[in-house]
């Protein structure tokens, strides 16, 4: 029997009684999907999945994305994006080492931003019996609901620009700072001009309506938003800083402590997430599939 246990009042639930290595019946899938969209983040513990099985499950939610970073895709499974600090025999990164350094929602810089992501934990770093590398999730719908009506009206017509190029510049600067401080850093591949051209900057509503639930949420994040549109830079940056602080208040956050076999799925329209880099040089390996969404409105 499928059971759903809420983990915080606003975001996060644990789903038990599901073996995702086997095809779900239409009724069971509908139950799982309803739990997911109601809670915005769900964890399916103790799974044992092959790449094909992970792909098959998440594909039931929609078309899977092939990440722009070809070098971080799993061989023969381009739908899977590798998150890892491991290296190959030549010392090259086998996946994205520092994905999630900033609060963000996956692929928010695309013309059709992601609907959801599913991350499967294959290798989880553990020190002194405690798993490391927690991931934090903030509900942008709960944050929007908590705003006064007057501010909701002000924000309703505003737009912000999501930029993959700007995101990579932020990551590069942070990586250089890590190197300056003597923190071990795996050198990742620089994006090619072709890769950057495939993801041009996007103008996106600041307040986005969820196409499945109809809920409104704040659709700006420190990782991918470069600046506000139609607003002086200083004024726009001040507004964004205020919204980022509001969204990431403790009451809107669920923090996930990983265990091997966890399949964690989150709604990229309704939440933002941020990684914790407290485990290096202990090895970490996770596989992510990402479902394409629709144009933001």
RADAGI-V308401 format. One record per helix or strand of 3 or more residues. SS is the DSSP state (@ for helix, = for strand). FROM is the first residue (numbers start at 1). LEN is the number of residues. Records with the same first field share a line. If there is no record, write none. Layout:
SS: FROM-LEN ; FROM-LEN
This chain:
=: 3-4 ; 13-4 ; 41-4 ; 77-8 ; 114-10 ; 135-5 ; 159-4 ; 202-4 ; 207-3 ; 216-3 ; 225-4 ; 253-4 ; 263-5 ; 271-5 ; 285-8
@: 26-14 ; 51-9 ; 70-3 ; 140-6 ; 149-7 ; 164-17 ; 193-5 ; 233-15 ; 250-3
